[in-house]
Amino acid sequence: MSPSYGEEFAVRLVAQALMHDAEFGVTGSLSLIDERTAKEMYVASYLSEESYYIIELSSAWERGDIDQGIGYALGTETTIVRTYETAEEAAKALVALALQHRLMPSYVVLFEDIL
């Protein structure tokens, strides 16, 4: 079955969010959040030193209160789920995970000096 227009739209948007610009030292990072538990479940970004995209699964989270600035607990321990050569491949996997587990996105731009 071919993807719906909504899924195609989401994949394109997620792929663009996973941008990397070496000249300006910025990378897009997209997290998938379980709003029921207020936890970051997956995080995806581009790893410039390896030249591939990565999706990681969180297995431990910040202790204590939920960060009020972002509204969820950040993953503190992660395991690599898979690596991808293109942003589009990673985006398809992220959209599938979001739909399968009913997760919502959270986007942040990372600057090279904090990567």
N, CA and C atoms as an extended XYZ file, in Angstrom:
345
Properties=species:S:1:pos:R:3:atomname:S:1:resname:S:1:resid:I:1 pbc="F F F"
N         0.841       -1.174        0.000 N   MET     1
C         0.000        0.000        0.000 CA  MET     1
C         0.891        1.244        0.000 C   MET     1
N         0.580        2.181       -0.845 N   SER     2
C         1.385        3.398       -0.915 CA  SER     2
C         1.020        4.331        0.231 C   SER     2
N         1.981        5.154        0.644 N   PRO     3
C         1.713        6.068        1.759 CA  PRO     3
C         0.675        7.118        1.382 C   PRO     3
N        -0.045        7.588        2.380 N   SER     4
C        -1.038        8.634        2.156 CA  SER     4
C        -0.332        9.968        1.926 C   SER     4
N        -1.082       10.931        1.427 N   TYR     5
C        -0.521       12.264        1.235 CA  TYR     5
C         0.005       12.810        2.563 C   TYR     5
N        -0.733       12.585        3.649 N   GLY     6
C        -0.307       13.068        4.964 CA  GLY     6
C         1.016       12.470        5.399 C   GLY     6
N         1.208       11.183        5.128 N   GLU     7
C         2.476       10.538        5.475 CA  GLU     7
C         3.612       11.072        4.602 C   GLU     7
N         3.357       11.244        3.303 N   GLU     8
C         4.373       11.806        2.415 CA  GLU     8
C         4.758       13.217        2.852 C   GLU     8
N         3.765       14.005        3.231 N   PHE     9
C         3.991       15.361        3.721 CA  PHE     9
C         4.870       15.320        4.966 C   PHE     9
N         4.520       14.441        5.907 N   ALA    10
C         5.275       14.330        7.164 CA  ALA    10
C         6.705       13.889        6.912 C   ALA    10
N         6.899       12.916        6.031 N   VAL    11
C         8.251       12.426        5.733 CA  VAL    11
C         9.100       13.544        5.152 C   VAL    11
N         8.552       14.311        4.223 N   ARG    12
C         9.328       15.411        3.625 CA  ARG    12
C         9.694       16.450        4.679 C   ARG    12
N         8.755       16.793        5.539 N   LEU    13
C         9.010       17.791        6.583 CA  LEU    13
C        10.054       17.296        7.578 C   LEU    13
N         9.959       16.043        7.994 N   VAL    14
C        10.930       15.470        8.934 CA  VAL    14
C        12.308       15.406        8.289 C   VAL    14
N        12.381       14.994        7.029 N   ALA    15
C        13.676       14.930        6.334 CA  ALA    15
C        14.336       16.305        6.287 C   ALA    15
N        13.558       17.336        6.042 N   GLN    16
C        14.122       18.688        6.019 CA  GLN    16
C        14.544       19.141        7.406 C   GLN    16
N        13.828       18.689        8.433 N   ALA    17
C        14.188       19.045        9.811 CA  ALA    17
C        15.518       18.415       10.225 C   ALA    17
N        15.856       17.277        9.633 N   LEU    18
C        17.110       16.595        9.965 CA  LEU    18
C        18.281       17.170        9.169 C   LEU    18
N        18.252       18.451        8.962 N   MET    19
C        19.272       19.117        8.146 CA  MET    19
C        20.616       19.169        8.867 C   MET    19
N        21.652       19.316        8.043 N   HIS    20
C        22.999       19.526        8.570 CA  HIS    20
C        23.689       20.529        7.669 C   HIS    20
N        24.247       21.571        8.258 N   ASP    21
C        24.968       22.595        7.502 CA  ASP    21
C        26.344       22.758        8.118 C   ASP    21
N        27.335       22.149        7.472 N   ALA    22
C        28.709       22.189        7.991 CA  ALA    22
C        29.269       23.599        8.005 C   ALA    22
N        28.895       24.414        7.029 N   GLU    23
C        29.413       25.781        6.953 CA  GLU    23
C        29.030       26.593        8.186 C   GLU    23
N        27.785       26.435        8.651 N   PHE    24
C        27.318       27.194        9.810 CA  PHE    24
C        27.389       26.386       11.106 C   PHE    24
N        27.751       25.109       11.003 N   GLY    25
C        27.889       24.277       12.189 CA  GLY    25
C        26.585       23.994       12.899 C   GLY    25
N        25.510       23.759       12.134 N   VAL    26
C        24.205       23.472       12.733 CA  VAL    26
C        23.657       22.143       12.226 C   VAL    26
N        22.925       21.476       13.104 N   THR    27
C        22.290       20.202       12.796 CA  THR    27
C        20.908       20.185       13.426 C   THR    27
N        19.929       19.679       12.694 N   GLY    28
C        18.588       19.531       13.243 CA  GLY    28
C        18.456       18.209       13.971 C   GLY    28
N        17.811       18.232       15.119 N   SER    29
C        17.576       17.033       15.911 CA  SER    29
C        16.081       16.928       16.199 C   SER    29
N        15.515       15.760       15.944 N   LEU    30
C        14.088       15.562       16.156 CA  LEU    30
C        13.884       14.454       17.172 C   LEU    30
N        13.139       14.750       18.214 N   SER    31
C        12.796       13.757       19.232 CA  SER    31
C        11.351       13.346       19.056 C   SER    31
N        11.049       12.104       19.404 N   LEU    32
C         9.670       11.628       19.445 CA  LEU    32
C         9.306       11.435       20.907 C   LEU    32
N         8.230       12.093       21.312 N   ILE    33
C         7.843       12.184       22.721 CA  ILE    33
C         6.572       11.393       22.990 C   ILE    33
N         6.594       10.607       24.059 N   ASP    34
C         5.384        9.951       24.545 CA  ASP    34
C         4.713       10.939       25.493 C   ASP    34
N         3.629       11.527       25.049 N   GLU    35
C         2.959       12.548       25.868 CA  GLU    35
C         2.270       11.963       27.094 C   GLU    35
N         1.958       10.674       27.075 N   ARG    36
C         1.330       10.047       28.247 CA  ARG    36
C         2.298        9.971       29.411 C   ARG    36
N         3.576        9.682       29.105 N   THR    37
C         4.583        9.564       30.163 CA  THR    37
C         5.486       10.787       30.249 C   THR    37
N         5.359       11.708       29.285 N   ALA    38
C         6.194       12.914       29.197 CA  ALA    38
C         7.681       12.553       29.141 C   ALA    38
N         8.001       11.568       28.258 N   LYS    39
C         9.389       11.130       28.103 CA  LYS    39
C         9.791       11.151       26.634 C   LYS    39
N        11.051       11.507       26.402 N   GLU    40
C        11.638       11.404       25.072 CA  GLU    40
C        11.902        9.921       24.807 C   GLU    40
N        11.295        9.380       23.751 N   MET    41
C        11.437        7.952       23.461 CA  MET    41
C        12.496        7.684       22.393 C   MET    41
N        12.532        8.512       21.350 N   TYR    42
C        13.498        8.371       20.261 CA  TYR    42
C        14.087        9.740       19.966 C   TYR    42
N        15.306        9.743       19.486 N   VAL    43
C        15.936       10.984       19.034 CA  VAL    43
C        16.717       10.663       17.756 C   VAL    43
N        16.626       11.585       16.799 N   ALA    44
C        17.303       11.384       15.516 CA  ALA    44
C        18.059       12.645       15.131 C   ALA    44
N        19.217       12.454       14.509 N   SER    45
C        20.007       13.581       14.013 CA  SER    45
C        21.070       13.057       13.056 C   SER    45
N        21.835       13.980       12.512 N   TYR    46
C        22.932       13.659       11.605 CA  TYR    46
C        24.229       13.660       12.392 C   TYR    46
N        25.045       12.633       12.213 N   LEU    47
C        26.358       12.584       12.855 CA  LEU    47
C        27.404       12.898       11.792 C   LEU    47
N        27.932       14.111       11.835 N   SER    48
C        28.848       14.551       10.780 CA  SER    48
C        30.153       13.769       10.763 C   SER    48
N        30.668       13.364       11.935 N   GLU    49
C        31.926       12.633       11.948 CA  GLU    49
C        31.799       11.245       11.308 C   GLU    49
N        30.591       10.660       11.317 N   GLU    50
C        30.362        9.366       10.679 CA  GLU    50
C        29.673        9.496        9.319 C   GLU    50
N        29.132       10.659        9.026 N   SER    51
C        28.426       10.944        7.770 CA  SER    51
C        27.192       10.076        7.574 C   SER    51
N        26.399        9.907        8.632 N   TYR    52
C        25.112        9.226        8.492 CA  TYR    52
C        24.125        9.763        9.520 C   TYR    52
N        22.863        9.412        9.288 N   TYR    53
C        21.774        9.782       10.188 CA  TYR    53
C        21.564        8.640       11.166 C   TYR    53
N        21.119        8.979       12.358 N   ILE    54
C        20.989        7.983       13.415 CA  ILE    54
C        19.654        8.155       14.133 C   ILE    54
N        19.068        7.038       14.512 N   ILE    55
C        17.904        7.041       15.401 CA  ILE    55
C        18.303        6.256       16.639 C   ILE    55
N        18.063        6.873       17.794 N   GLU    56
C        18.399        6.243       19.073 CA  GLU    56
C        17.131        6.068       19.905 C   GLU    56
N        17.084        5.006       20.679 N   LEU    57
C        15.980        4.717       21.593 CA  LEU    57
C        16.429        5.036       23.012 C   LEU    57
N        15.651        5.831       23.721 N   SER    58
C        15.977        6.172       25.111 CA  SER    58
C        15.618        5.013       26.031 C   SER    58
N        16.503        4.751       27.008 N   SER    59
C        16.256        3.674       27.968 CA  SER    59
C        16.323        4.164       29.409 C   SER    59
N        16.733        5.403       29.612 N   ALA    60
C        16.745        6.024       30.944 CA  ALA    60
C        16.509        7.513       30.736 C   ALA    60
N        15.928        8.162       31.748 N   TRP    61
C        15.551        9.564       31.616 CA  TRP    61
C        16.012       10.369       32.815 C   TRP    61
N        15.982       11.683       32.639 N   GLU    62
C        16.312       12.589       33.740 CA  GLU    62
C        15.435       12.255       34.939 C   GLU    62
N        16.015       12.366       36.103 N   ARG    63
C        15.246       12.122       37.325 CA  ARG    63
C        14.568       13.410       37.775 C   ARG    63
N        13.518       13.239       38.548 N   GLY    64
C        12.852       14.402       39.120 CA  GLY    64
C        11.765       14.951       38.229 C   GLY    64
N        11.521       16.230       38.409 N   ASP    65
C        10.434       16.895       37.700 CA  ASP    65
C        10.694       16.976       36.205 C   ASP    65
N         9.609       17.059       35.465 N   ILE    66
C         9.668       17.256       34.020 CA  ILE    66
C        10.217       18.661       33.763 C   ILE    66
N        11.120       18.775       32.811 N   ASP    67
C        11.677       20.069       32.433 CA  ASP    67
C        10.541       20.941       31.905 C   ASP    67
N        10.195       21.992       32.642 N   GLN    68
C         9.078       22.857       32.264 CA  GLN    68
C         9.347       23.643       30.989 C   GLN    68
N        10.614       23.832       30.662 N   GLY    69
C        10.954       24.554       29.437 CA  GLY    69
C        10.600       23.784       28.188 C   GLY    69
N        10.716       22.448       28.244 N   ILE    70
C        10.410       21.632       27.077 CA  ILE    70
C         9.203       20.724       27.290 C   ILE    70
N         8.841       20.458       28.527 N   GLY    71
C         7.633       19.697       28.811 CA  GLY    71
C         7.780       18.186       28.838 C   GLY    71
N         9.007       17.689       28.826 N   TYR    72
C         9.215       16.247       28.889 CA  TYR    72
C        10.600       15.951       29.453 C   TYR    72
N        10.793       14.695       29.877 N   ALA    73
C        12.084       14.267       30.413 CA  ALA    73
C        12.975       13.821       29.257 C   ALA    73
N        14.179       14.360       29.211 N   LEU    74
C        15.145       13.980       28.180 CA  LEU    74
C        15.730       12.606       28.471 C   LEU    74
N        15.985       11.852       27.407 N   GLY    75
C        16.657       10.571       27.561 CA  GLY    75
C        18.105       10.800       27.954 C   GLY    75
N        18.585       10.072       28.943 N   THR    76
C        19.979       10.211       29.380 CA  THR    76
C        20.830        9.028       28.940 C   THR    76
N        20.184        7.916       28.624 N   GLU    77
C        20.878        6.744       28.089 CA  GLU    77
C        20.121        6.310       26.850 C   GLU    77
N        20.866        6.096       25.771 N   THR    78
C        20.223        5.699       24.521 CA  THR    78
C        20.972        4.538       23.874 C   THR    78
N        20.261        3.846       23.025 N   THR    79
C        20.818        2.752       22.237 CA  THR    79
C        20.532        3.053       20.775 C   THR    79
N        21.507        2.849       19.930 N   ILE    80
C        21.302        3.072       18.503 CA  ILE    80
C        20.333        2.021       17.970 C   ILE    80
N        19.255        2.499       17.357 N   VAL    81
C        18.286        1.616       16.729 CA  VAL    81
C        18.774        1.259       15.337 C   VAL    81
N        19.188        2.291       14.601 N   ARG    82
C        19.640        2.077       13.234 CA  ARG    82
C        20.298        3.337       12.707 C   ARG    82
N        21.131        3.164       11.690 N   THR    83
C        21.730        4.293       10.985 CA  THR    83
C        21.185        4.320        9.559 C   THR    83
N        21.213        5.504        8.959 N   TYR    84
C        20.660        5.699        7.620 CA  TYR    84
C        21.598        6.571        6.812 C   TYR    84
N        21.665        6.317        5.522 N   GLU    85
C        22.518        7.107        4.642 CA  GLU    85
C        21.895        8.440        4.260 C   GLU    85
N        20.557        8.491        4.221 N   THR    86
C        19.896        9.732        3.804 CA  THR    86
C        18.887       10.194        4.848 C   THR    86
N        18.593       11.477        4.799 N   ALA    87
C        17.583       12.043        5.691 CA  ALA    87
C        16.210       11.457        5.393 C   ALA    87
N        15.926       11.183        4.122 N   GLU    88
C        14.634       10.629        3.732 CA  GLU    88
C        14.408        9.247        4.338 C   GLU    88
N        15.453        8.411        4.347 N   GLU    89
C        15.331        7.081        4.957 CA  GLU    89
C        15.053        7.194        6.456 C   GLU    89
N        15.788        8.059        7.118 N   ALA    90
C        15.593        8.269        8.556 CA  ALA    90
C        14.200        8.841        8.824 C   ALA    90
N        13.757        9.761        7.974 N   ALA    91
C        12.444       10.384        8.147 CA  ALA    91
C        11.324        9.353        8.016 C   ALA    91
N        11.425        8.461        7.046 N   LYS    92
C        10.408        7.411        6.889 CA  LYS    92
C        10.328        6.551        8.144 C   LYS    92
N        11.478        6.205        8.701 N   ALA    93
C        11.508        5.392        9.924 CA  ALA    93
C        10.912        6.157       11.103 C   ALA    93
N        11.225        7.452       11.220 N   LEU    94
C        10.679        8.261       12.319 CA  LEU    94
C         9.168        8.399       12.227 C   LEU    94
N         8.670        8.657       11.036 N   VAL    95
C         7.217        8.786       10.860 CA  VAL    95
C         6.537        7.457       11.192 C   VAL    95
N         7.118        6.350       10.759 N   ALA    96
C         6.546        5.034       11.081 CA  ALA    96
C         6.519        4.800       12.590 C   ALA    96
N         7.617        5.153       13.282 N   LEU    97
C         7.656        5.004       14.742 CA  LEU    97
C         6.614        5.883       15.422 C   LEU    97
N         6.493        7.112       14.955 N   ALA    98
C         5.523        8.037       15.542 CA  ALA    98
C         4.099        7.508       15.383 C   ALA    98
N         3.778        7.020       14.206 N   LEU    99
C         2.434        6.493       13.967 CA  LEU    99
C         2.196        5.214       14.763 C   LEU    99
N         3.174        4.331       14.798 N   GLN   100
C         3.041        3.053       15.497 CA  GLN   100
C         2.827        3.233       16.998 C   GLN   100
N         3.577        4.180       17.601 N   HIS   101
C         3.545        4.357       19.059 CA  HIS   101
C         2.793        5.605       19.511 C   HIS   101
N         2.181        6.322       18.558 N   ARG   102
C         1.433        7.556       18.861 CA  ARG   102
C         2.311        8.580       19.598 C   ARG   102
N         3.459        8.873       19.003 N   LEU   103
C         4.414        9.813       19.580 CA  LEU   103
C         4.337       11.152       18.862 C   LEU   103
N         4.679       12.207       19.574 N   MET   104
C         4.650       13.555       19.017 CA  MET   104
C         6.077       14.078       18.862 C   MET   104
N         6.307       14.966       17.881 N   PRO   105
C         7.661       15.466       17.628 CA  PRO   105
C         8.055       16.645       18.507 C   PRO   105
N         9.338       16.769       18.702 N   SER   106
C         9.939       17.949       19.324 CA  SER   106
C        11.234       18.219       18.561 C   SER   106
N        11.414       19.447       18.121 N   TYR   107
C        12.537       19.782       17.236 CA  TYR   107
C        13.457       20.794       17.894 C   TYR   107
N        14.753       20.609       17.687 N   VAL   108
C        15.735       21.561       18.197 CA  VAL   108
C        16.877       21.658       17.194 C   VAL   108
N        17.449       22.837       17.089 N   VAL   109
C        18.627       23.030       16.260 CA  VAL   109
C        19.842       23.005       17.189 C   VAL   109
N        20.792       22.128       16.860 N   LEU   110
C        22.010       22.003       17.663 CA  LEU   110
C        23.141       22.729       16.966 C   LEU   110
N        23.942       23.440       17.732 N   PHE   111
C        25.096       24.139       17.196 CA  PHE   111
C        26.348       23.322       17.485 C   PHE   111
N        27.273       23.296       16.555 N   GLU   112
C        28.449       22.444       16.634 CA  GLU   112
C        29.199       22.537       17.951 C   GLU   112
N        29.239       23.694       18.551 N   ASP   113
C        29.982       23.846       19.803 CA  ASP   113
C        29.339       23.093       20.978 C   ASP   113
N        28.081       22.606       20.815 N   ILE   114
C        27.466       21.835       21.891 CA  ILE   114
C        27.239       20.391       21.497 C   ILE   114
N        27.620       20.003       20.277 N   LEU   115
C        27.421       18.605       19.839 CA  LEU   115
C        28.416       17.693       20.472 C   LEU   115
